[in-house]
């Protein structure tokens, strides 16, 4: 989760926060978190995968699992969280009584 938040809030090499202004950033591998590069690859795949629409992509299912796990752990109760899908996912989980 730390790595997901690092990418979505701080931006890291090839993946930037969705609301970040265009900045020139050094494009070298991140040494801060060991799994950062692998997660960036997964995020880029998720953004472009056509199979996820039909629910047939294992990588996309894994990414959705990470988003869901983050939604359980996130302390942002409003829409200030920069992790994709969080506000909608939180509403869905509240609706189904999965979280309180």
MODELLER restraints for C-alpha pairs under 7 A, 6 or more apart:
rsr = mdl.restraints
at = mdl.atoms
rsr.add(forms.Gaussian(group=physical.xy_distance, feature=features.Distance(at['CA:1:A'], at['CA:70:A']), mean=6.47, stdev=0.5))
rsr.add(forms.Gaussian(group=physical.xy_distance, feature=features.Distance(at['CA:3:A'], at['CA:33:A']), mean=6.42, stdev=0.5))
rsr.add(forms.Gaussian(group=physical.xy_distance, feature=features.Distance(at['CA:3:A'], at['CA:35:A']), mean=6.93, stdev=0.5))
rsr.add(forms.Gaussian(group=physical.xy_distance, feature=features.Distance(at['CA:3:A'], at['CA:36:A']), mean=5.80, stdev=0.5))
rsr.add(forms.Gaussian(group=physical.xy_distance, feature=features.Distance(at['CA:5:A'], at['CA:83:A']), mean=6.86, stdev=0.5))
rsr.add(forms.Gaussian(group=physical.xy_distance, feature=features.Distance(at['CA:7:A'], at['CA:15:A']), mean=6.63, stdev=0.5))
rsr.add(forms.Gaussian(group=physical.xy_distance, feature=features.Distance(at['CA:7:A'], at['CA:16:A']), mean=6.66, stdev=0.5))
rsr.add(forms.Gaussian(group=physical.xy_distance, feature=features.Distance(at['CA:7:A'], at['CA:17:A']), mean=6.88, stdev=0.5))
rsr.add(forms.Gaussian(group=physical.xy_distance, feature=features.Distance(at['CA:8:A'], at['CA:16:A']), mean=6.54, stdev=0.5))
rsr.add(forms.Gaussian(group=physical.xy_distance, feature=features.Distance(at['CA:8:A'], at['CA:17:A']), mean=4.66, stdev=0.5))
rsr.add(forms.Gaussian(group=physical.xy_distance, feature=features.Distance(at['CA:8:A'], at['CA:82:A']), mean=5.84, stdev=0.5))
rsr.add(forms.Gaussian(group=physical.xy_distance, feature=features.Distance(at['CA:8:A'], at['CA:83:A']), mean=5.61, stdev=0.5))
rsr.add(forms.Gaussian(group=physical.xy_distance, feature=features.Distance(at['CA:9:A'], at['CA:17:A']), mean=5.72, stdev=0.5))
rsr.add(forms.Gaussian(group=physical.xy_distance, feature=features.Distance(at['CA:9:A'], at['CA:82:A']), mean=6.25, stdev=0.5))
rsr.add(forms.Gaussian(group=physical.xy_distance, feature=features.Distance(at['CA:10:A'], at['CA:17:A']), mean=6.85, stdev=0.5))
rsr.add(forms.Gaussian(group=physical.xy_distance, feature=features.Distance(at['CA:11:A'], at['CA:17:A']), mean=5.34, stdev=0.5))
rsr.add(forms.Gaussian(group=physical.xy_distance, feature=features.Distance(at['CA:12:A'], at['CA:30:A']), mean=6.86, stdev=0.5))
rsr.add(forms.Gaussian(group=physical.xy_distance, feature=features.Distance(at['CA:13:A'], at['CA:25:A']), mean=6.80, stdev=0.5))
rsr.add(forms.Gaussian(group=physical.xy_distance, feature=features.Distance(at['CA:13:A'], at['CA:26:A']), mean=6.53, stdev=0.5))
rsr.add(forms.Gaussian(group=physical.xy_distance, feature=features.Distance(at['CA:13:A'], at['CA:27:A']), mean=4.68, stdev=0.5))
rsr.add(forms.Gaussian(group=physical.xy_distance, feature=features.Distance(at['CA:13:A'], at['CA:28:A']), mean=6.15, stdev=0.5))
rsr.add(forms.Gaussian(group=physical.xy_distance, feature=features.Distance(at['CA:13:A'], at['CA:29:A']), mean=6.59, stdev=0.5))
rsr.add(forms.Gaussian(group=physical.xy_distance, feature=features.Distance(at['CA:13:A'], at['CA:30:A']), mean=6.84, stdev=0.5))
rsr.add(forms.Gaussian(group=physical.xy_distance, feature=features.Distance(at['CA:14:A'], at['CA:27:A']), mean=6.57, stdev=0.5))
rsr.add(forms.Gaussian(group=physical.xy_distance, feature=features.Distance(at['CA:15:A'], at['CA:40:A']), mean=6.30, stdev=0.5))
rsr.add(forms.Gaussian(group=physical.xy_distance, feature=features.Distance(at['CA:29:A'], at['CA:37:A']), mean=6.65, stdev=0.5))
rsr.add(forms.Gaussian(group=physical.xy_distance, feature=features.Distance(at['CA:30:A'], at['CA:36:A']), mean=6.59, stdev=0.5))
rsr.add(forms.Gaussian(group=physical.xy_distance, feature=features.Distance(at['CA:30:A'], at['CA:37:A']), mean=6.86, stdev=0.5))
rsr.add(forms.Gaussian(group=physical.xy_distance, feature=features.Distance(at['CA:42:A'], at['CA:59:A']), mean=6.90, stdev=0.5))
rsr.add(forms.Gaussian(group=physical.xy_distance, feature=features.Distance(at['CA:46:A'], at['CA:60:A']), mean=5.44, stdev=0.5))
rsr.add(forms.Gaussian(group=physical.xy_distance, feature=features.Distance(at['CA:51:A'], at['CA:57:A']), mean=5.53, stdev=0.5))
rsr.add(forms.Gaussian(group=physical.xy_distance, feature=features.Distance(at['CA:52:A'], at['CA:60:A']), mean=6.01, stdev=0.5))
rsr.add(forms.Gaussian(group=physical.xy_distance, feature=features.Distance(at['CA:71:A'], at['CA:86:A']), mean=5.94, stdev=0.5))
rsr.add(forms.Gaussian(group=physical.xy_distance, feature=features.Distance(at['CA:71:A'], at['CA:89:A']), mean=6.92, stdev=0.5))
rsr.add(forms.Gaussian(group=physical.xy_distance, feature=features.Distance(at['CA:71:A'], at['CA:90:A']), mean=6.18, stdev=0.5))
rsr.add(forms.Gaussian(group=physical.xy_distance, feature=features.Distance(at['CA:79:A'], at['CA:87:A']), mean=5.73, stdev=0.5))
rsr.add(forms.Gaussian(group=physical.xy_distance, feature=features.Distance(at['CA:93:A'], at['CA:99:A']), mean=5.90, stdev=0.5))
rsr.add(forms.Gaussian(group=physical.xy_distance, feature=features.Distance(at['CA:94:A'], at['CA:100:A']), mean=6.22, stdev=0.5))
